[in-house]
Amino acid sequence: MTRNAVTAAGAPAPGGPYSHGVEAHGFFYTAGFSPHHPETGEVAETITAQTQQVMANLEAVLSARGLTFDDVVKTTVHLSSLEHFAEFNEAYQAYFTPPYPVRTTVGSELMGFDVEIDLVAAIPDGK
């Protein structure tokens, strides 16, 4: 099996021994991204702004592999509280068009932020 790692300059540096993304068997898998700004490390206060930053971080990694949100088939979302769901969902849906990727959303204990997302994208033939 061949695995190709991808690192994106426009995403926060990995905080441990993991890649931003890995391509394998026609799919592209990302690490879970938090809402840390890639240059300042700052985290916005609202769930809307945090979701937007997470999506910007993910977009940087997708773009580094030549992919877009249109290629995404699955996301996993961790929220610090499911009470954030409606506000998160409103911000999140702006990044996708039908048919929407499948999604799992769970409540999780996070470290000083409110949302983390990872995704899986299908790599189109020829990309």
N, C-alpha and C positions, 0 to 999 in steps of 0.2 A: 504494500500500500504506500502510495506517495502522499505526503502531507506537505503543503506549502504554507508557511507562516506569512502573514501580512502585518506590517506595522504602519500606522498612519501618523504623519507629522501633526495633523490637526486634532488629535485625540490625546487625552491625558496619558502620560507614560504608565505602563503597567506597574502596579504596586507589589508585584511578586513574580514568581517564576511562571509566567503565562504570556501568551501572545495576544495581540489585539484581535486577530482573526486567524482562522486556519481553513484552508481549502482542502477538501478530500472527497473523492467519489462524486464529483459533480455538484457538491454543496459547499457553501461558505458559512462557517460557524463563527460567531463573535463571542468574546468574553462578555461578562456582564459589565455594563457601563453605568457609572454613577453620574450625578450632575455636576461634577467638578469641572470648572473651566480649565481648558488645557494649558493656558498660559499663566493664570493667576492662582489656580487651585481653589478659588472661591466657589461657594455654593449659595445659590439664590435662596430666598426665604420661602417663596410660594411654590406649591406643587406644580402650578402651571409653568413657571419659569424653570423649575428643576426638570420637568418633563421635556421642555424645549431644549435645554442644554444636553440632556441625555441623548435626545434624538440628533442633535448636531454632532455629538461625539460619535454616534453610530453611523451617521451619514459620512463622516470623514473616513471611517474604516471601510464602509461599503465602496466609497469612491476610490480609495486606494487600490481596490481590486477591480475597479471598472463596473461596479454594480450600483443600483439605486434601490430605493424603497419599493419600487415596482417588482423587484426580484425576490422580495422577502416572502417566505411561505409560513414562518412560525416565529412567534415572539414569546418570551417568558418575562413577566413583569413582577417585580417585588415592590410592594408598597409598605411603608412603615406602619400604616394604619389603613384599613379598608374604608375608613371614613373619607379618605382622599379620593376614592374611586371616581366619583362623578366629575370632579375637577380635572383629575388626571385624564380620564377618558376623553373629555372635550379637547384637551390639548393634543393627545395622542392621535385622535382620528384625523387631524389635519394633515398628517404625513402619509396617509394611505388612501388608495382608491379601490373600489370593488374590482375584482373579488378580494376582500380583505384577507390578510394572513390569519391563520389560526392563532389563538392566544391563550395562554394560561396566566392568570393573575392571582397572586397569593399575598397574604400578609406575612411580613418578615421582620425580624429584628435587624435594622440597618445601623451603620455607624455614623450618626450625625447628619444623615440626609434622609429624604423621604421616598425616593424612587430609584430603582436599578432595573435595567432592561438588557437582555441578550436576545439575539435573533439568529435565524437560519435563513439563508437565501439560496435559491436554486440558481446555478450558473447556466445561463443560456448557451446553447451550442454556439461555438465560434468566439466566445468571450474568454 
